[in-house]
Amino acid sequence: MRLFLIALTAAFAVWLPRAPAEGSEVPYFPRATAQAGQAILATPPGRYGSIQHGRTPLPPRAIALTFDDGPSSLYNSRVLDILDERGIKATFFFVGQYVRANPEQVREVVRRGHNVASHSWSHPTYLRYWAREAQVSEVRRSYAALEAALADAPPGERARIEPMFRFPGLGEGAYMADWLNQRGVIVVSAEAGTDDWRGYSAESITRITLNAMESNQGGVLILHETRPQMIQALPGLLDELTARGFTFVQITAGPEGRAQALAAEDAVLTLR
């Protein structure tokens, strides 16, 4: 039993993301300004989500839905329909290589009023251990794919590319987190996840998520549009959260945050 516990602790330690290095020049526990239907994350850019950082300051019992790992040609449209039926706006953290393969899905997401952001180019869970040049390439390529997908979109839709980044597997590294913040890009973790990536049933996903949201009194929630069990659970889950008195807000850097990212030296976000 003792050997088992040691192995389990070691495995968890490998997964656990690293906090930014001491002495970082960027704020580690930034504030946000809540507005109707949105939570505008503070400038200068920082890092959010109590899984790793300070709690994301949303209104009481408010949830910000975030969807990772898409766009999925199989499931993305169904997710959008479910959200539309309930008048909920979300933020999609897309993987660059899937953006390049499914640019029409990106255009549909922003047409329906959702925001899009980067989840890297190829979703390397251990990105923080890569050479620094390779880490930078993962970010730049992912934003280049988003900008290419929306190059011909109206300005209001192009502006839905958020200067936000979520590390694959939440595997945050100090170097890359600082690098992003210095270029006006906000690092977004979460208060909780649905655990849908574990292959759980829709019933288990619903139970886990309800417990997590009650425990955290809301917060940023990670879902994966690539998991059919999550798609199955989503309508009932959203309806039950609403019945329990939760509301839904959309996280955004806001106009000032976007302007700051566009104006940054060696900017990552370039499409105006």
N, C-alpha and C positions, 0 to 999 in steps of 0.2 A: 504493500500500500504506500509506504514511504517513497519508494522509487517511482511509483505512478504519479504521486503528487509533485515530485521534483520534475518529472518529464512534462506534466501538464503546465506547471509554472513556467518552464523554459519555453514551451510552445507559445504560451500567451505573451511572454516577453518579446518573442520574435515578431508577433503580430502587432503589439502595441505601438502606435505611432510615437515618434519622439517629439517632445515639445521644442519650441524655438530656443536657440541658445541664449544664455544669459547675456545681457548687455545689448540685445537687439534694439535697433533704432526705431522699430515700428511698435505701435501700441499692441499689447497682448490681450487686454481685456477692453476693447473699444465699446462705445455705446451706439445705439441706433435710435432713429426717430420714427415713431409709428404714425402712420396716416391711414385714412380709411381704405381698407382693402390692401394696404401695402405696409411693409416695414423697410424703411430706407436705412441701410447700413451706413455706419458713420464714415466720415472722411477725417483724417487720412485713413487709408485702408488698414484693416486689421484681420483678426482671425476669430471665428465664431463657432459655437457649438460646444455644449458642456461635456460631450464625450471626451473632448481633448482640451478645450479652452473655457473661457467664461461663457455663461449662459447667453444665448441669443436673446436680446431684449425685445420680445414680442409683447403685444397686449395680453392681458390675463386670459388664460385658456384659449389662446390662439395657436393654430398649427400652420406652418409653412410647408406645403408639400413639395418635395424635390424628387425627381425621377432620374435614376442613373442608368448608364450603360447603353442607351439607345444612340440614334434612332433605330427602332426595330420596324422593318417593313411588315412584320406579322401582327404586331400588337399596338404600335403607336397610335394608329387611328382609333382603335377601340378605347384606349386610355383617354384620348381627347374627347370622344363622344361622352364617356362617363363624366368627365369634368364639366363639359358643356351643359349636360343635363342638370347639373347642380350649381352652375354659375361659379365654379371654383377656378382660379387661375394659379398656375404652378410654375416652377422653374425646372428646366430639363438640363441636366449635366450630361452632355453628349460626348461620345468617344469619336475622335477625329476620323478614323478610318471608316466608321459607319456613317458619319456625316457625308464623306465623299461618295460612299456607295448609295446613300439615300437622301440626296439633297432636297427632293420634293417633300420629304417628311419634315425637314427643318423649316421649309417655307410654310407648310401647313400649320406647324406649331405656332409660329409667330403670327400668322394670319388670325389665329384664334385667340390671340392675346396673352400667350404664355412667353416666358423669358427663356433664353438658352444661354448656356455657359459651358466651360471646358471641364472635361473629365479625363484629359490627356489625349494623346493620339492613339495609343495602342493598349491602354489599360494595364501597365506594368505595376503589379502590386508592390514590388520592391523598388520602386522608382528612386527612393532616397539613397539606395546603394549604388546607383549608376554613376558613371562619370558625369561631371557637371555639365559638360557640353551636350551630352545625351539627354539629360533632364531638361535643359533649356529647349532642345529640339522638340521634345514631346509636347511642350506647352505651345511653342510657336506654330508647329504644324497643326495642332488642333484648332487654334484660333484662325489660322489661314484657311482651314477647311470650312469653318463657320462663315467666314467673310466671303468665301467663294460661293457658298450656297445661297447667300443673301445679297450678292453683289448687285443684282438688278431689282431688288425689292424696294418698295417705297421707303423713304427715310425713317418713318415711324416704326416700320418693321425691322429695318437694320438696327435701330436703336435698342432692340430687344436682345441684342448680343450683350450680355452682362460681363463686366470685368470681374468675374468670379471664377474660382478654380476649386474643384474638389479632388483631393488626392485619391487615386485608385486604392481601394481597400482601406481608406483613411490612413495610408502609410505615409504620413507627413514627415518631411525632413527639414531641419533648420535652414539649410542653405537655400532650398527652393522656396520655402515659405517667405524668407526675407527677400529673395530675388523677386518674387511676385509682388509683395507689398510695395517694394521700391518702385514698381512700374504701375502702381495704382490698382492692382488686382487683389481682390479680397479672397482670403482662404475661408471656405465654408465647410465645416464639419457638420455636426448635427447634435440634437438632444437625444435622438433615439432612431433606431431602424426597425423595419418590419421583420427582419430575419428571413425574408422571402427567398434570399439567395441560397439558403440551406436546403431547399427542396421540401419545405414543410407544406402541409395541406392548407387549403384556404381557411379552414376552421382554425388551425393553429396560428396562421398569420394574423387572423382577426383577433384572437385572444391575446397574443403577444403584443400586438400594437395597441389595443385598448388598455392593457395593463401599463404599458410604457407611457402612453399619453396621460393617463390618470396619475401615474407616479410623478411625471415631470410637469404636470399641469400645462401640457402643450409643448410647443417648441418646433424646431426644424426636424422634419421626419424624412428618412431615406426610404424610397421604394425603388423597385427595379421593373422597368417596363418590359423587360425580356423574360419575365417569369410568368408562365400561364396561370399558376396558382394565385399569384397576386392579382392578375386581371380578374380572376373569378371572385376573389374576395373583395375587390375594390368597391363596387357599388354598395354592398351591405355595410362595409366598414365605414365609408364616408357618411352614410345615413345614420349609423349608430353613433358616430362621433358627434354629428349634428344634434341628434336627440339628447345627447348628454350635455349639451350646452357649449360645445367647442365651436369656434369660428375659424375661418381660413383666411390667411393673408399671404401675399406674394412678396418674397424678399427681392430687393433690388438695390443697386448702388445709387439709384436716383440720378437726375441730370448732373448734379455736381460731381458725383463719383465717376460718372462716365466721362465728363469733361476732364477730370483729373487724369484718368487713365489714358485718354487720347493725347493729352499734353505731356505725358511723362517722357523723360529722356529714354531712348531705346525702347519705345513703347511696344507692348504686345498687341494691344487693340488699336487698329488703324482705320477701320472703316467708319466713316462719318454718315 
